[in-house]
Amino acid sequence: MFDWRWPAFFTRVTAGLLFGMAGVHKMFIMTPPVHARKLFLEPYAHTWIPQFLLWPLGVGIPFLELTAGWLLVAGFLRRPVAISLGLLLLTVTYGHALLEPLFNVNSHIFPRLILLIPTPALSLEADPWCLDAALARRRAGKRQ
């Protein structure tokens, strides 16, 4: 039987680091308002997407990447966090495809997706070195 512990750990933490560090950059170097203006408001001004949707997306994504990325590294709320990051990847994919229908997903979307998939797919037993698993073991120990 295949031991999923190390692959689960490596993919979860690597994906978390990629999202978390992107969030650090967008929050503290670029800043959320600049991220919104440069990557959402200006490029998508000529599309069907109204400005009132672009602004919260552009400002919110850095917060999501920062928070969800580091939660994923810790392995806390693994599945909901991975699902939220998967939805973020869908949003980013749609946005890129809206501007350039044949854009290359290989640069950052596909690698992040491949690294993200094991986290919601695997059980806590397969990912024992995460905070969720430690909390589950603690709860199980208190019931005995």
Secondary structure, DSSP 4 states (H G I P E B T S, - for coil): ----HHHHHHHHHHHHHHHHHHHHIIIIII-HHHHHIIIIITTTTTSSS-HHHHHHHHHHHHHHHHHHHHHHHHTSSHHHHHHHHHHHHHHHHHHHHHH-TT--TTTTHHHHHHHHTHHHHS-TTT-TTSHHHHHHHHHHHHH-
